[in-house]
Amino acid sequence: MTSQAIAPAKVNLFLHVGPPSPDGFHQLSSLMVFADLGDRLTLEPADWLELNIEGEFGAGLSAGADNLVLRAVSALFNAANKAAQPLRLTLDKVLPVAAGLGGGSSDAGAALRLVRDYFDLAVDDDGLERIAASLGSDGAACFRQRSVLALGRGEQLSPVIGLPSLDAVLVNPRVASPTGPVFRAYDDSGAPGSADAPQLPSRFADARDAAAFFGLRRNDLEAPAAALIGEIAGVLAVLRRQPESLLARLSGSGATCFALCAYQQQAERLAAKLSADHPRWWVRRCRLG
């Protein structure tokens, strides 16, 4: 018997970053939403614990013990006081790597639920979330797979209500943007930075209302990421010229950018146009939230 799960893409509608503390970590404020597309995980019986990685963006990824999926599964069996069980996890890597979409954290979160339920392990969702949080700053949010306002180092999560589903287009120029160098460039830039958290409305009237609100916020990592990787600036310039784009911004530390649209037909039209004009880019229409 096999089981399957989707590990959805994470998008930061805004990301406010404070200066580093003495331990090197930054205070953050970010609204994270999740898309209706993502990597796919399949679990099936096997003779030992193994991870196979396939798909468009699977080449070159480690399937060893350092992979977040296997780290999450090993931590889960430890939390359940149970020896690691033989199983095969197959990760279909649909999302670009080092893309600002929380792919590894989302894969780990989906694996935690999949393995816990398959073996009926005595670890509740709070226990799974603690494991996910231990793997990275966006681990807990990616485990929840629900719109959240993340504060602190990303571990202080509050549910977001009143946010409509947002039609969007994701664009990645097929370059990697590792988080570490982007944060170092942000620190070196001397940008004052503030992890200020805006007061969210109790509800948004529609996508235009939401885009106007988030347009007044920012992604503090956008400028340093674009300075390191010129393709990001190119994607943003193209998106911001399109009549369908209500708001165009980088997600997380990149290199994926997103454009919010008023409704599905506009997002479909924008995605088709970008795919035709820039065939080397990874372009996907999706719905956020």
FIRO-41625 format. One record per residue: residue in three letters; y, z negated, x of N, C-alpha, C, O in turn. Coordinates in steps of 0.02 Angstrom, whole numbers, m for minus. Each point is the difference from the previous one (the first is absolute). Layout:
% FIRO-41625
["ALA",[Y,Z,X],[Y,Z,X],[Y,Z,X],[Y,Z,X]]
...
% end
This chain:
% FIRO-41625
["MET",[m60,0,42],[60,0,m42],[62,0,44],[4,m37,49]]
["THR",[45,79,m66],[62,3,38],[58,m26,m43],[m3,1,m61]]
["SER",[55,m24,95],[62,m21,m33],[58,33,35],[m4,14,60]]
["GLN",[58,m1,m97],[57,34,28],[65,m36,m19],[3,m36,m49]]
["ALA",[48,47,90],[66,m29,m13],[53,45,31],[m13,36,48]]
["ILE",[73,m38,m77],[57,35,27],[45,m50,36],[11,m55,m24]]
["ALA",[14,74,83],[48,m40,38],[67,35,m5],[14,45,40]]
["PRO",[29,m65,m88],[60,40,m14],[53,m5,55],[4,m49,36]]
["ALA",[36,102,m32],[56,1,47],[53,m50,m22],[15,m6,m60]]
["LYS",[14,m28,109],[56,m46,m11],[65,34,18],[3,36,50]]
["VAL",[49,m46,m91],[66,28,15],[51,m57,m4],[1,m38,m48]]
["ASN",[42,34,98],[55,m48,0],[62,33,m31],[30,44,31]]
["LEU",[m12,m66,m91],[60,28,m31],[62,m21,38],[48,38,5]]
["PHE",[m48,m98,22],[50,m20,49],[m33,m48,49],[m52,m29,m14]]
["LEU",[83,23,73],[m27,m44,52],[59,m27,40],[29,35,41]]
["HIS",[m12,m98,m53],[54,m33,37],[m32,m44,54],[m45,m39,m13]]
["VAL",[69,47,74],[m31,m32,58],[51,m44,36],[54,24,19]]
["GLY",[m70,m88,m11],[42,m45,36],[m14,3,75],[m47,33,21]]
["PRO",[88,m68,19],[m12,0,72],[m64,m37,16],[m24,m40,m40]]
["PRO",[m5,53,99],[m63,m35,17],[12,m74,13],[52,m20,26]]
["SER",[m100,m20,m46],[1,m72,14],[m28,m11,70],[m25,48,31]]
["PRO",[29,m109,m5],[m25,m12,68],[m73,21,11],[m19,16,56]]
["ASP",[m21,m17,m108],[m70,20,8],[m10,75,m4],[m56,25,5]]
["GLY",[111,12,m14],[m3,73,0],[m9,32,m68],[5,61,m6]]
["PHE",[m18,m101,m46],[m8,27,m67],[67,7,m35],[47,m37,15]]
["HIS",[m42,85,m61],[61,12,m38],[m8,m25,m71],[m55,3,m29]]
["GLN",[109,m29,1],[2,m15,m71],[13,66,m38],[39,41,22]]
["LEU",[m74,m33,m78],[3,62,m37],[17,m12,m73],[m11,m55,m27]]
["SER",[37,105,m5],[6,3,m72],[m15,71,m20],[33,47,21]]
["SER",[m85,m38,m63],[m21,68,m17],[m31,1,m69],[m37,m45,m20]]
["LEU",[52,99,m16],[m35,12,m63],[m53,52,13],[14,57,17]]
["MET",[m77,m78,m24],[m57,43,13],[m31,22,m66],[m14,m41,m44]]
["VAL",[3,106,38],[m35,28,m59],[m59,41,25],[m4,16,59]]
["PHE",[m41,0,m104],[m61,35,19],[m8,64,m40],[17,4,m59]]
["ALA",[m44,46,93],[m7,67,m28],[m68,10,m33],[m47,m38,12]]
["ASP",[43,89,m53],[m64,17,m32],[m40,48,43],[m37,41,m26]]
["LEU",[44,m47,91],[m42,37,47],[m11,m44,62],[39,m44,14]]
["GLY",[m93,57,21],[m15,m41,59],[m66,18,31],[m34,47,m21]]
["ASP",[15,m86,71],[m65,9,32],[m55,m21,m48],[12,m36,m49]]
["ARG",[m73,59,63],[m57,m17,m43],[m55,m34,42],[m16,21,55]]
["LEU",[m11,m74,m83],[m53,m37,33],[m63,3,m43],[2,m8,m61]]
["THR",[m59,19,94],[m64,0,m33],[m46,m49,35],[m5,1,62]]
["LEU",[m29,m43,m99],[m48,m49,27],[m69,19,m24],[m10,15,m59]]
["GLU",[m39,m15,105],[m69,14,m18],[m47,m40,44],[20,m21,55]]
["PRO",[m82,11,m76],[m48,m38,41],[m12,35,66],[6,61,6]]
["ALA",[m23,m101,45],[m14,26,67],[m45,m49,36],[m17,m53,m27]]
["ASP",[m2,70,88],[m43,m43,39],[40,m50,42],[m28,m50,24]]
["TRP",[92,62,m17],[45,m45,37],[71,10,m25],[13,46,m39]]
["LEU",[32,m87,62],[70,6,m19],[33,55,41],[1,m2,61]]
["GLU",[25,53,m95],[31,55,36],[58,29,m41],[3,m8,m61]]
["LEU",[42,40,97],[57,34,m30],[2,72,23],[m2,14,60]]
["ASN",[4,32,m107],[9,71,15],[69,21,m24],[22,m19,m54]]
["ILE",[12,58,94],[67,25,m18],[m1,75,m2],[m21,33,47]]
["GLU",[45,m5,m103],[3,72,m7],[66,17,m34],[42,m43,m10]]
["GLY",[m33,106,m7],[60,21,m34],[51,32,46],[m8,1,61]]
["GLU",[62,24,m91],[50,38,37],[30,m38,58],[14,29,52]]
["PHE",[m3,m94,m61],[33,m40,52],[m47,m50,34],[22,m49,29]]
["GLY",[m87,62,m34],[m48,m45,29],[m13,10,74],[m24,m46,33]]
["ALA",[39,105,m7],[m16,16,69],[37,m47,48],[60,m12,m7]]
["GLY",[m97,m16,55],[30,m42,51],[7,m73,m19],[18,m41,43]]
["LEU",[m31,23,m105],[5,m70,m20],[m62,m38,22],[m56,25,m5]]
["SER",[66,m86,28],[m56,m42,21],[m38,m26,m61],[30,m25,m48]]
["ALA",[m96,31,51],[m42,m28,m52],[m36,m62,26],[m51,m21,m27]]
["GLY",[78,m8,81],[m29,m58,31],[26,m65,m30],[33,m1,m51]]
["ALA",[m49,m54,85],[16,m66,m27],[75,m13,m4],[21,m46,m35]]
["ASP",[20,87,70],[72,m10,m3],[31,32,m62],[59,m13,m14]]
["ASN",[m96,53,m23],[26,30,m61],[14,m54,m52],[m40,m46,m9]]
["LEU",[97,51,m26],[19,m51,m48],[m52,m9,m55],[m9,m55,m26]]
["VAL",[m25,109,7],[m51,m5,m53],[m56,m46,23],[m20,m45,m37]]
["LEU",[m6,56,97],[m56,m41,24],[24,m71,16],[m37,m48,m10]]
["ARG",[99,41,34],[26,m68,11],[4,m38,m66],[m16,m59,m2]]
["ALA",[38,93,m51],[5,m32,m65],[m69,m20,m26],[m9,m55,m26]]
["VAL",[m39,100,32],[m67,m13,m25],[m33,m58,39],[m32,m43,m30]]
["SER",[41,42,96],[m28,m54,39],[30,m67,m19],[m35,m50,m6]]
["ALA",[102,49,m4],[33,m61,m21],[m23,m23,m69],[m5,m59,m14]]
["LEU",[m9,108,m29],[m25,m17,m68],[m68,m34,3],[m10,m50,m33]]
["PHE",[m37,77,72],[m66,m31,5],[6,m70,30],[m36,m46,m20]]
["ASN",[81,37,68],[11,m67,29],[27,m48,m53],[m23,m57,m4]]
["ALA",[71,80,m36],[28,m42,m52],[m52,m19,m53],[4,m54,m29]]
["ALA",[m52,98,18],[m53,m13,m49],[m58,m38,31],[m50,m12,m34]]
["ASN",[55,m6,99],[m54,m34,35],[m66,38,m6],[m53,m28,m13]]
["LYS",[59,93,24],[m58,43,m8],[m3,47,60],[51,24,24]]
["ALA",[m111,m10,m1],[m9,47,55],[20,70,m24],[m7,17,m58]]
["ALA",[33,22,104],[20,68,m17],[m59,38,m29],[m55,0,28]]
["GLN",[67,33,m85],[m53,36,m34],[m2,73,22],[52,29,16]]
["PRO",[m111,2,m17],[m3,71,18],[32,43,m54],[m17,m6,m59]]
["LEU",[64,48,79],[33,45,m47],[35,55,39],[15,m8,59]]
["ARG",[m3,62,m93],[37,56,30],[64,11,m41],[m3,12,m60]]
["LEU",[60,m17,94],[63,16,m31],[23,67,26],[3,11,61]]
["THR",[14,34,m105],[27,65,19],[72,4,m22],[16,m7,m60]]
["LEU",[29,17,107],[71,5,m13],[21,73,2],[m4,32,53]]
["ASP",[26,m7,m110],[27,68,m4],[75,m6,11],[37,m20,m45]]
["LYS",[m14,37,105],[69,m11,21],[44,56,m27],[8,52,32]]
["VAL",[22,m64,m90],[42,49,m34],[73,m6,22],[37,49,2]]
["LEU",[m16,m111,16],[69,m12,18],[11,10,75],[m45,m15,40]]
["PRO",[103,40,m20],[16,5,71],[m1,m69,33],[8,m51,m33]]
["VAL",[m18,51,99],[m5,m62,39],[68,m17,30],[39,45,17]]
["ALA",[m24,m110,m11],[65,m23,25],[55,34,m38],[46,30,28]]
["ALA",[m50,m36,m95],[42,40,m45],[47,m41,m42],[37,28,m40]]
["GLY",[m37,m95,47],[42,m41,m43],[m28,m9,m70],[37,m21,m45]]
["LEU",[m101,37,35],[m31,m3,m66],[m50,m57,m6],[m36,m5,m50]]
["GLY",[33,m39,100],[m46,m57,m3],[m73,19,m3],[m40,m38,m27]]
["GLY",[22,95,55],[m68,25,m7],[m54,m48,23],[m47,m14,m37]]
["GLY",[52,m11,99],[m51,m45,26],[m4,m64,m40],[m55,m24,m14]]
["SER",[112,m5,m4],[0,m62,m39],[m28,12,m70],[m36,m42,m26]]
["SER",[53,99,m4],[m26,16,m66],[m75,12,3],[m37,m20,m46]]
["ASP",[14,54,99],[m73,10,8],[m36,m67,5],[m52,m10,m31]]
["ALA",[81,m37,69],[m31,m65,8],[m2,m38,m66],[m50,m31,m17]]
["GLY",[106,34,m21],[2,m34,m64],[m51,27,m49],[m33,m39,m36]]
["ALA",[26,105,34],[m49,30,m45],[m71,m18,22],[m44,m12,m43]]
["ALA",[32,9,109],[m66,m18,25],[m18,m71,m19],[m58,m15,m17]]
["LEU",[107,m30,19],[m14,m70,m17],[m25,m6,m72],[m50,m34,m12]]
["ARG",[83,67,m34],[m22,m3,m70],[m69,33,m9],[m44,m26,m34]]
["LEU",[37,84,66],[m62,38,m8],[m60,m39,25],[m51,m3,m35]]
["VAL",[56,m26,94],[m57,m37,28],[m12,m65,m37],[m57,m19,m13]]
["ARG",[112,m17,m4],[m8,m63,m37],[m37,12,m65],[m46,m38,m17]]
["ASP",[66,89,m20],[m32,12,m65],[m71,26,7],[m44,m16,m40]]
["TYR",[32,58,90],[m66,29,10],[m52,m54,14],[m55,2,m27]]
["PHE",[73,m50,69],[m47,m53,19],[11,m64,m40],[m34,m50,13]]
["ASP",[80,51,m60],[14,m58,m42],[13,m62,43],[m30,m53,m11]]
["LEU",[75,61,59],[16,m55,46],[47,m50,m34],[42,19,m41]]
["ALA",[m50,m82,59],[38,m53,m33],[68,m9,35],[14,m53,28]]
["VAL",[28,104,m31],[67,m2,27],[46,29,m54],[m7,58,m19]]
["ASP",[55,m99,m5],[43,24,m54],[56,44,28],[5,10,60]]
["ASP",[37,17,m105],[53,45,21],[49,m33,48],[26,32,45]]
["ASP",[m12,m97,m56],[45,m35,46],[m30,m2,71],[36,9,49]]
["GLY",[m101,m19,m46],[m33,0,66],[2,69,32],[11,5,61]]
["LEU",[m21,47,m101],[5,68,27],[70,15,24],[10,31,52]]
["GLU",[40,m54,m90],[69,13,20],[18,m35,65],[37,27,41]]
["ARG",[m64,m87,m30],[12,m34,63],[m29,39,59],[31,5,53]]
["ILE",[m91,23,m64],[m29,41,53],[44,61,13],[15,16,58]]
["ALA",[6,17,m111],[41,60,7],[65,m17,36],[23,39,43]]
["ALA",[8,m96,m59],[63,m19,31],[m9,m13,75],[47,11,39]]
["SER",[m105,m34,m19],[m12,m15,70],[m5,63,43],[2,m4,61]]
["LEU",[m9,61,m94],[m11,63,37],[65,38,14],[0,46,40]]
["GLY",[55,m66,m73],[63,35,11],[52,m21,m51],[m17,m30,m51]]
["SER",[81,45,66],[54,m25,m42],[0,29,m70],[24,m31,m47]]
["ASP",[m52,92,38],[m3,28,m67],[m70,m5,m30],[m15,31,m51]]
["GLY",[m28,m70,83],[m69,m5,m23],[m6,m30,m70],[m38,26,m41]]
["ALA",[75,m80,27],[m6,m32,m65],[25,46,m55],[m31,6,m52]]
["ALA",[88,26,63],[27,46,m50],[m47,58,m12],[m10,20,m58]]
["CYS",[m20,7,111],[m46,56,m8],[m65,m22,m34],[m33,41,m32]]
["PHE",[15,m104,39],[m58,m24,m37],[15,m3,m75],[m42,18,m41]]
["ARG",[102,m40,23],[18,m5,m71],[4,68,m34],[m19,7,m58]]
["GLN",[44,43,94],[8,67,m28],[44,0,m62],[m12,40,m46]]
["ARG",[61,m83,45],[48,m5,m56],[70,m4,29],[9,m23,57]]
["SER",[41,45,m95],[69,m2,23],[20,m72,15],[m8,m44,m43]]
["VAL",[34,32,103],[19,m68,20],[64,2,41],[15,50,33]]
["LEU",[22,m105,m36],[55,m12,45],[m27,m44,55],[m23,m56,m13]]
["ALA",[26,80,75],[m29,m36,57],[57,m29,42],[47,35,17]]
["LEU",[m52,m100,m2],[50,m34,41],[m35,m34,59],[m61,4,7]]
["GLY",[101,m38,34],[m28,m33,60],[m24,53,49],[35,48,15]]
["ARG",[m96,m57,9],[m30,51,43],[m39,52,m41],[m37,41,27]]
["GLY",[46,m45,m92],[m36,44,m46],[m53,m37,m39],[m35,29,m41]]
["GLU",[29,m95,55],[m53,m40,m32],[23,m34,m64],[m42,m23,m39]]
["GLN",[108,19,26],[26,m32,m60],[9,54,m53],[47,40,3]]
["LEU",[m92,m38,m51],[m3,54,m48],[18,m23,m71],[m23,m52,m23]]
["SER",[65,91,m9],[18,m12,m70],[m14,63,m40],[20,54,21]]
["PRO",[m53,m59,m79],[m13,60,m40],[66,29,m26],[48,m37,m13]]
["VAL",[m46,102,6],[59,35,m25],[m16,27,m69],[m48,38,m8]]
["ILE",[88,m57,m41],[m9,25,m68],[62,40,m19],[53,m8,30]]
["GLY",[m60,50,m79],[56,40,m23],[13,62,40],[49,36,m13]]
["LEU",[m92,m21,62],[8,61,40],[m41,55,m32],[m61,m7,m6]]
["PRO",[93,63,m14],[m39,53,m31],[m43,37,51],[12,m5,60]]
["SER",[m62,41,m83],[m36,44,44],[48,54,24],[39,27,m38]]
["LEU",[m43,m12,103],[48,45,31],[m36,62,26],[m46,m6,41]]
["ASP",[65,64,m65],[m27,62,27],[32,13,68],[60,m6,8]]
["ALA",[m102,24,40],[24,5,69],[m38,54,37],[m53,23,m22]]
["VAL",[81,m3,79],[m33,45,46],[m1,m34,69],[52,m23,24]]
["LEU",[m110,20,6],[m8,m27,68],[m4,58,49],[m35,49,m13]]
["VAL",[70,m56,69],[0,53,51],[m9,m32,68],[37,m46,20]]
["ASN",[m86,70,17],[m11,m22,69],[m2,62,44],[m37,47,m15]]
["PRO",[75,m45,70],[1,59,43],[m60,5,47],[0,39,47]]
["ARG",[m51,m79,m62],[m62,m1,39],[13,m23,72],[m28,27,48]]
["VAL",[69,m78,m42],[8,m35,63],[m10,m74,m14],[14,m23,m55]]
["ALA",[m37,m13,105],[m11,m72,m7],[64,m38,19],[37,21,44]]
["SER",[m26,m77,m77],[57,m42,15],[m24,m72,4],[6,m38,m48]]
["PRO",[m34,17,105],[m26,m68,8],[55,m52,m11],[57,9,20]]
["THR",[m76,m64,m52],[49,m51,m19],[33,m33,59],[61,m10,m1]]
["GLY",[m99,m7,54],[28,m37,56],[60,33,32],[52,m33,6]]
["PRO",[m56,96,14],[58,33,31],[61,3,m46],[56,m4,24]]
["VAL",[m67,11,m89],[57,4,m47],[35,m68,m3],[62,m2,1]]
["PHE",[m99,m53,m4],[32,m65,m1],[37,m13,66],[54,m29,1]]
["ARG",[m84,50,55],[34,m10,64],[65,40,3],[50,m24,26]]
["ALA",[m52,85,m53],[61,40,m1],[52,m31,m46],[60,2,15]]
["TYR",[m82,m32,m69],[46,m34,m45],[33,m59,35],[60,m9,m4]]
["ASP",[m100,m31,40],[28,m57,36],[48,23,55],[53,m30,10]]
["ASP",[m72,83,26],[41,24,55],[65,32,m24],[48,5,38]]
["SER",[m46,16,m102],[60,33,m26],[58,m47,m9],[58,21,m6]]
["GLY",[m72,m87,4],[53,m48,m11],[23,m4,m72],[51,m32,m14]]
["ALA",[m87,64,m31],[18,m3,m71],[m3,m72,m23],[m49,m35,14]]
["PRO",[100,11,m50],[2,m71,m19],[m60,m20,m43],[m31,m51,12]]
["GLY",[16,92,m62],[m59,m13,m41],[5,m62,m43],[29,m51,20]]
["SER",[m55,56,m79],[m2,m57,m46],[m57,11,m48],[m9,54,m27]]
["ALA",[m31,m106,18],[m56,4,m47],[21,m21,m69],[m38,m32,m37]]
["ASP",[99,50,18],[26,m19,m66],[m43,32,m55],[m22,57,5]]
["ALA",[9,m96,m57],[m41,24,m56],[45,9,m61],[29,m49,m24]]
["PRO",[m22,109,m2],[42,10,m58],[m30,m31,m63],[m61,m7,m6]]
["GLN",[103,m10,m41],[m23,m24,m65],[m22,60,m41],[41,43,m16]]
["LEU",[m104,m40,0],[m26,57,m37],[17,m5,m74],[m3,m55,m28]]
["PRO",[21,110,m4],[11,m2,m73],[m64,m20,m37],[m55,9,26]]
["SER",[63,m36,m85],[m59,m17,m40],[m38,62,m23],[m60,m3,m13]]
["ARG",[96,58,9],[m32,64,m16],[46,56,21],[61,m9,6]]
["PHE",[m91,68,5],[37,60,15],[m5,47,m60],[m53,5,m30]]
["ALA",[107,28,14],[0,43,m59],[m47,59,10],[m37,19,m45]]
["ASP",[39,11,105],[m41,59,14],[0,12,75],[26,m41,39]]
["ALA",[m55,97,m18],[m5,15,71],[68,9,32],[10,m21,57]]
["ARG",[37,50,m92],[68,9,27],[32,m68,13],[34,m10,51]]
["ASP",[m43,m35,m97],[28,m68,7],[m31,m34,61],[36,m31,40]]
["ALA",[m102,37,m33],[m34,m31,58],[23,31,65],[13,m35,49]]
["ALA",[m8,102,m47],[21,34,61],[71,m20,20],[14,m7,59]]
["ALA",[29,m1,m108],[69,m20,15],[1,m70,30],[38,m13,47]]
["PHE",[m78,m32,m74],[m3,m69,26],[m27,0,71],[30,m31,45]]
["PHE",[m87,64,m34],[m30,m1,66],[40,40,51],[m4,m12,60]]
["GLY",[44,60,m84],[43,37,44],[53,m43,34],[25,18,53]]
["LEU",[m8,m74,m84],[48,m47,29],[m32,m46,51],[34,m37,35]]
["ARG",[m100,38,m31],[m37,m39,50],[m12,46,60],[30,53,5]]
["ARG",[m74,m73,40],[m9,38,61],[m70,m12,29],[m36,m46,m21]]
["ASN",[18,87,68],[m58,m12,44],[29,m7,70],[21,49,30]]
["ASP",[m20,m109,m4],[30,m12,65],[m38,32,57],[26,6,56]]
["LEU",[m88,15,m68],[m39,32,53],[7,76,m1],[m27,35,43]]
["GLU",[62,m9,m93],[6,73,m5],[36,31,59],[m24,48,29]]
["ALA",[82,m76,m11],[39,29,56],[m38,m4,66],[m3,51,35]]
["PRO",[m25,m108,m16],[m37,m1,64],[m61,44,0],[m17,31,51]]
["ALA",[m18,m26,m108],[m59,44,m4],[21,73,8],[m33,38,35]]
["ALA",[88,m19,m68],[23,69,4],[26,16,70],[m5,57,23]]
["ALA",[33,m107,11],[23,11,69],[m59,12,47],[5,39,47]]
["LEU",[m60,m74,m60],[m60,9,42],[m36,65,m16],[m27,32,45]]
["ILE",[25,m14,m109],[m39,57,m23],[45,46,m39],[16,m13,m58]]
["GLY",[5,67,89],[49,44,m31],[m24,32,m64],[41,17,m43]]
["GLU",[m106,m9,36],[m26,32,m61],[17,m41,m62],[8,29,m54]]
["ILE",[m2,m95,60],[17,m42,m57],[70,19,m26],[10,8,m60]]
["ALA",[37,m2,106],[68,19,m20],[0,68,m34],[37,10,m48]]
["GLY",[m79,36,72],[m4,66,m30],[m26,m3,m71],[27,34,m44]]
["VAL",[m79,m74,32],[m27,m6,m67],[52,m31,m47],[9,25,m56]]
["LEU",[24,m77,78],[49,m33,m43],[57,48,m17],[24,1,m57]]
["ALA",[m2,38,106],[55,48,m13],[m21,50,m54],[39,16,m44]]
["VAL",[m101,9,48],[m24,47,m50],[m4,m33,m68],[24,29,m50]]
["LEU",[m54,m88,46],[m7,m33,m64],[67,m15,m33],[7,8,m60]]
["ARG",[41,m27,99],[65,m19,m28],[41,60,m24],[50,m9,m34]]
["ARG",[m71,69,52],[33,60,m24],[m29,25,m66],[29,44,m32]]
["GLN",[m85,m72,12],[m35,27,m59],[30,m27,m65],[12,m61,m5]]
["PRO",[1,103,m44],[28,m25,m63],[m47,m47,m38],[23,m40,m41]]
["GLU",[m88,44,55],[m47,m44,m34],[0,m71,27],[m23,m46,m33]]
["SER",[50,36,94],[m2,m66,33],[54,m46,m27],[60,12,9]]
["LEU",[m81,m66,m41],[47,m52,m20],[15,m47,59],[55,m25,8]]
["LEU",[m105,15,33],[6,m43,60],[m53,22,50],[m58,11,m18]]
["ALA",[79,m3,80],[m48,16,54],[8,m52,55],[55,m17,20]]
["ARG",[m113,m8,4],[2,m54,49],[m66,m1,38],[m50,28,m22]]
["LEU",[51,m60,80],[m61,m12,38],[m36,m60,m29],[31,m48,m23]]
["SER",[m98,50,24],[m40,m57,m21],[m21,m40,62],[m30,27,46]]
["GLY",[45,m92,m46],[m20,m43,56],[28,25,65],[58,19,5]]
["SER",[m100,m18,46],[20,25,66],[m16,74,8],[8,27,54]]
["GLY",[m30,6,m108],[m10,72,1],[m69,19,25],[m41,m42,17]]
["ALA",[30,109,m14],[47,54,m5],[2,33,m70],[27,55,m6]]
["THR",[m54,m88,m45],[0,29,m67],[66,m15,m34],[23,m57,m1]]
["CYS",[7,109,m28],[60,m7,m40],[m19,11,m73],[m51,31,m16]]
["PHE",[93,m57,m29],[m13,11,m71],[64,22,m35],[55,m16,22]]
["ALA",[m64,52,m76],[55,19,m44],[m18,m22,m70],[m54,16,m25]]
["LEU",[99,m53,m8],[m10,m18,m69],[29,55,m44],[53,27,14]]
["CYS",[m88,m12,m68],[21,52,m47],[6,m29,m70],[m27,m53,m15]]
["ALA",[63,89,m28],[13,m26,m67],[m62,1,m43],[m9,m44,m42]]
["TYR",[m34,95,51],[m60,4,m40],[m52,43,35],[14,30,52]]
["GLN",[m74,m27,m81],[m57,30,34],[11,73,16],[m18,22,55]]
["GLN",[47,17,m101],[8,71,12],[45,13,60],[m12,47,38]]
["GLN",[63,m88,m28],[43,8,58],[m38,m16,64],[8,36,50]]
["ALA",[m48,m88,m51],[m40,m17,59],[m49,56,16],[m9,16,59]]
["GLU",[m22,12,m109],[m46,56,11],[36,60,30],[m25,32,46]]
["ARG",[85,m17,m73],[38,57,25],[22,m12,72],[m4,46,42]]
["LEU",[26,m107,m26],[22,m16,67],[m58,5,49],[7,28,55]]
["ALA",[m65,m56,m73],[m59,2,44],[m21,72,13],[m17,17,57]]
["ALA",[17,25,m108],[m19,70,9],[49,36,46],[m21,39,43]]
["LYS",[85,m53,m52],[51,32,42],[m8,m20,73],[3,42,45]]
["LEU",[m11,m107,m33],[m7,m25,69],[m63,27,33],[1,19,59]]
["SER",[m56,m17,m96],[m63,26,28],[7,73,20],[m28,21,51]]
["ALA",[65,17,m91],[9,71,15],[47,10,59],[m13,43,43]]
["ASP",[67,m82,m41],[50,9,53],[m21,m31,66],[22,22,53]]
["HIS",[m64,m74,m56],[m19,m36,61],[m76,m11,m1],[m23,m57,m10]]
["PRO",[m16,109,20],[m73,m4,m8],[m33,m48,49],[m57,m20,m12]]
["ARG",[90,1,67],[m32,m46,47],[9,m72,m20],[m35,m44,26]]
["TRP",[80,30,m73],[10,m69,m22],[m56,m21,m48],[m29,41,m35]]
["TRP",[15,m106,36],[m44,m31,m51],[45,m18,m59],[45,m42,7]]
["VAL",[m56,73,m65],[42,m10,m59],[m45,m18,m59],[m48,35,m14]]
["ARG",[64,m90,m20],[m39,m20,m59],[47,m27,m55],[43,m41,12]]
["ARG",[m55,66,m71],[34,m29,m58],[m39,m62,m22],[m62,m1,5]]
["CYS",[96,m50,m28],[m35,m60,m22],[43,m37,m50],[57,18,m14]]
["ARG",[m86,m71,m12],[37,m46,m43],[m4,m70,31],[m54,m23,18]]
["LEU",[112,m8,m11],[4,m66,31],[3,m55,m53],[31,9,m52]]
["GLY",[m63,m66,68],[2,m55,m47],[m51,4,m55],[m3,m45,m42]]
% end
